[in-house]
Amino acid sequence: MHNEEDMKLINDVVADGIFHAEIDAMLSRALENTGYAGVEIRDTTKGYEMVIHCARADEAVGEQGKGIKELKLLIQQRYGIKPSELDMFVTRVEKRGLSAPIQCEGLKQKLLAGLPVRRACNGTMRFIMEAGAAGCQVIVSGKIRGQRARSMKFTEGHMIHAGQPGKDFVERTVKHVLLRQGVLGIKIKIMKKPESLDSGLVMPDRVIVYDGKKIDENIPEGIPRTVCYVKRED
């Protein structure tokens, strides 16, 4: 049985998760045409700080900041936050090809325009791989052709599906497309290369082979312990 302090902590965690999910859902609808790619919510000493990531940040901000002011006012009224307790910023996503939400929205617009599913998915995967991704996977399911629902899966490059690396290096996004024949589901997974991330993480199975004449038996200082070093035998 949980005591009162544990239950309070659990309720706070659940409330924070619901708050983040509601904000993300609201912004995804409001900024659908600006390439919305997610939001970061940070707790500060005076309240909240929200950083919105968009492909077209200028359109999200609006003329003279009108768009961001309307969003800020809407969130304040919805959750009873004082104006001095909420700071909101918009940043532009530099690498659009490595952002799963942006690519998922782009694929959605292609399908709404009537482009064939296979052609639209291949174009999206080509753009992702040219942006420097290690691998990608696109799944489209629903009434693609005819009245019988089915799914089509497209994969290219290297993709991890399980374990902690699947959380650290793979970004996932799911969207739905309302077409005349029914609803299609889109799921995009993008695996990023470790060197493209700012976290400094490396793959657990990474092996670097050094010449045995140039290094000692001990692992050099400052090297992450997740990297395996093998001494080359001549």
Phi, psi and omega in degrees: 000141178274141175278182186294322180292320179295319179295323178295319178295318179297317179296323178294319179295317179295318180296320177296320179295318178294319179299315180294319181294320179293318179296317180296318179294320180293316181291326179295328176281320183288326184249033184297325184269006181249008181075049181296131184236009178128172181219143174250128180245120181242140175274128178243177181293333182255355180159239184235151173231120182246128178244114183263131179256124181222153176286324178241084186294326181297321179291326179291321179291321180085174180290123182057031177074019184294319183295315182290329177292321178294318178296318180296317179295322180296318179292322179297317180289324183290320186248006177066038180265136178288151180303326181283351183260002184228123173243133183230132180229157178234128178240150180269135178283120184286313182256090182294329182292340180260009179255113181296318179299320181293316180292326178293320177293322177296319177294324178299316180293325177296318180291324177294331179281355177094011179288140178303146187299313183297318180293319180294317181292319179295321177295320178294316180295323179297318180294322180294314182291325178292338178282351177107020179282152176283332179185165179207158178217133180235127179236126176239126183227150180134200179278078182290314179212120183087187184270348180269128180283141177207177181231150177235130182241132179235128183226142177211140179081203184259133183221134176253137185246345187220169177082178179296322176300331176294339176268327185280324189248351184248129176250132185239147176211141178235132176223164181236141181242124179266106179251176183294324182276350180149196182258131175254140175257135180240131176228125180237132175237129180237123175263122183266151177287142181304324182288345179274354180262150179273354184285340181079010180285152177230161178292139181297332182265015180288133181233126176248124183259122178251157175288128184297340181280344187256350181231161177273180179289330183278153177287132180301151180290147178084000180269133179303138182288348179281352179267132181263128180249129182243132178276126182282132178263122179280000000 
